[in-house]
Amino acid sequence: MSSTKPDARRPETLSLAARLTILSTLATTVVLIFAIGFQFVALVSDLEFEDNDFVIEKIRVIEAIISRYPDDRGHLEQEVHWEGTMREDTRYLVRIADQGGKAVMETRGMEQIAPAGFFPPPARDTGAMGLGKKITGPKGRTYLMNSAWVRGERSPAPRLVQVALDVTEEEEILEGYKQKMAFVFLAGICLSGGLSAVMVRRGLRPLAEITDAAGRIDVATLGDRLDARVWPRELARFAAAFDGMLDRLETSFDRLEASSANLAHEIRTPINILRGEAEVALSRARSPEEYRRVIESSLEEYERLSRLIDNILFLARAEQRIEPVPLDAGRELELLRDYYGTMAEEKGIAISCAGAGEIMADPLLFQRAVGNLLSNAIRYTPAGGAITVTFSRGDDGAPCLTVADTGIGIAPDDIDRVFDRFFRSSEARSVNPQGTGLGLAIVRSIMDLHRGRVTIDSRPGQGTSVTLHFPAAAAKTHL
């Protein structure tokens, strides 16, 4: 009975266009708030300054009249009642009181509109006056109030002067300004959101186009490129990187195709041999000795297939774990020389080792890498040749191991492909038809696992030198 798990879908996220639109609208909102707020504060400040300045100036005018005409009420009455006689609605109210607080003179109806107790404490003189106080009077009108003590030069008794200014019109102006600014603010946000959406979509159009262009590339059109020159600067780097990735993919596909063809060929050859031998053996009755020869021949092909499969499986493990341990490089090379010495002696080839020291490496992989190099050197070095294995350190202290031979060498046109899987030059096929072309590919894979590298130098007819470069961290104190 099969069971199905619910789809673990990722939560939907906002598109890039939506994010940019929101951010742009938020930025516009902040600018609008700052601009409108600044204008409103400036307008309020200017109106309050003018109104306070008017009230203070009116109190100073009354102070000047008292100082100049201390015994003449006519001038004071003219100033106090002038506004009421000129307009039906009095804009400012004035009250003059004695030192005891009793009203000596005031604008008609002021007691009902602005009682004396509503005023702020009086300043000691007109030079010490500050901001006034606002109250709401009858009929919902707003008044700005202020007061101060005044003294005349010829009148030692101080007088209390209270002035109330009707600022209802200014308040209405401010209220109307608030409403207009609120409309401007909302309209600005809506307009900003709409324009931002249009501009963001137009600005992101190249991104959609480059996405469509990339989406059209598949195995059949892997040779197509985005061409960084036709895109905006911000997308040109992406296009260049994407084209570089396509180049690497195309190269990998080509190598994979070639490797697959070579693999099919390498497997088909021993299988055909085995099949042919089996068919010949079964075509008629054979003696036990003939069957034995067929089985022995088949074992050789089985061994070749086993080595081929083992090498392919090793290369397929791209992320295998390694366990580096301190190794005596000199001792390891001596062991490998003894192991491959018999094979070399059969061809009359001399193997020599030089150098000693410790190196951090996986023992089995180290032996396999150096063994592959020695095996290749023996196969492609003619009788009477020599193989030299040298352990040394570079200028940075990194350990290096070089296997040099006096073999057939490698042509310059083939030197860049010798590490490809299943690649074998024509000279190598003629000398050793049984090879698989995986030896150097395995060596490079082993060095990649050790975070090192491998280099090769060869001259046709003179020999080949392969060097394994281990990282500096793999080096130990020289013995």
Sequence and secondary structure as in RCSB ss.txt:
>XXXX:A:sequence
MSSTKPDARRPETLSLAARLTILSTLATTVVLIFAIGFQFVALVSDLEFEDNDFVIEKIRVIEAIISRYPDDRGH
LEQEVHWEGTMREDTRYLVRIADQGGKAVMETRGMEQIAPAGFFPPPARDTGAMGLGKKITGPKGRTYLMNSAWV
RGERSPAPRLVQVALDVTEEEEILEGYKQKMAFVFLAGICLSGGLSAVMVRRGLRPLAEITDAAGRIDVATLGDR
LDARVWPRELARFAAAFDGMLDRLETSFDRLEASSANLAHEIRTPINILRGEAEVALSRARSPEEYRRVIESSLE
EYERLSRLIDNILFLARAEQRIEPVPLDAGRELELLRDYYGTMAEEKGIAISCAGAGEIMADPLLFQRAVGNLLS
NAIRYTPAGGAITVTFSRGDDGAPCLTVADTGIGIAPDDIDRVFDRFFRSSEARSVNPQGTGLGLAIVRSIMDLH
RGRVTIDSRPGQGTSVTLHFPAAAAKTHL
>XXXX:A:secstr
               HHHHHHHHHHHHHHHHHHHHHHHHHHHHHHHHHHHHHHHHHHHHHHHHHHHHH TT HHH
HHHHHHHHHHH SS SEEEEEE TTS EEEE TTHHHHS GGGS   BSSGGG    EEEE GGG EEEEEEEEE
EETTEEEEEEEEEEEE HHHHHHHHHHHHHHHHHHHHHHHHHHHHHHHHHHHHTHHHHHHHHHHHT  STTTT  
  GGGS HHHHHHHHHHHHHHHHHHHHHHHHHHHHHHHHHHHHHHHHHHHHHHHHHHHS   HHHHHHHHHHHHH
HHHHHHHHHHHHHHHH TT     EEEEHHHHHHHHHHHHHHHHHHTT EEEEE   EEEE HHHHHHHHHHHHH
HHHHTS TT EEEEEEEE TTS EEEEEEE S    TTTGGGTTSTT   HHHHHH TT  S HHHHHHHHHHHT
T EEEEEEETTTEEEEEEE  GGGB    
